[in-house]
Amino acid sequence: MNYKTLYSIIFAPIIISMIYMMYLKFQKPDTDLTPNAISIINDEIMNQNNEQISLDEFRKELLNEDIILIDVRSAEEQDIYWVIREEQEHIVYGSSAFESQIANLDTTKKYLVYCWHWVRSTAVREYMTEKWFTWVKDLEWGIDAWNKD
């Protein structure tokens, strides 16, 4: 076997694979968006639909029949301040059933979340956002703001 044959057996596959890798490197992707850019856009969309809203905005959203209201207060706190409307979910933040109750909700529906002082409702909104809920808003300052209004 001569050296030319030996070199072609050894180096031909290496050279062909290098040429193919360079070809792939310079190919224009189907989209101009990198995975990082797509992630940023998704985050911006989620942040637009998953936010804290004022009492006036909250009241306006309550008029929408498609909105599902979630009260995350404890039963004792519900006794202190009223329940906003009868047709609502009651999910106690921090309870043993919390995660399974959230998991049973439809991620494509619209949710308004409230608690007493807005700390837990913010945590619930952020948790739901992490679980890919597309539209969740919570009441700024909680039902305490409603009471003071």
Disulfide bonds with the S-S distance in Angstrom:
none
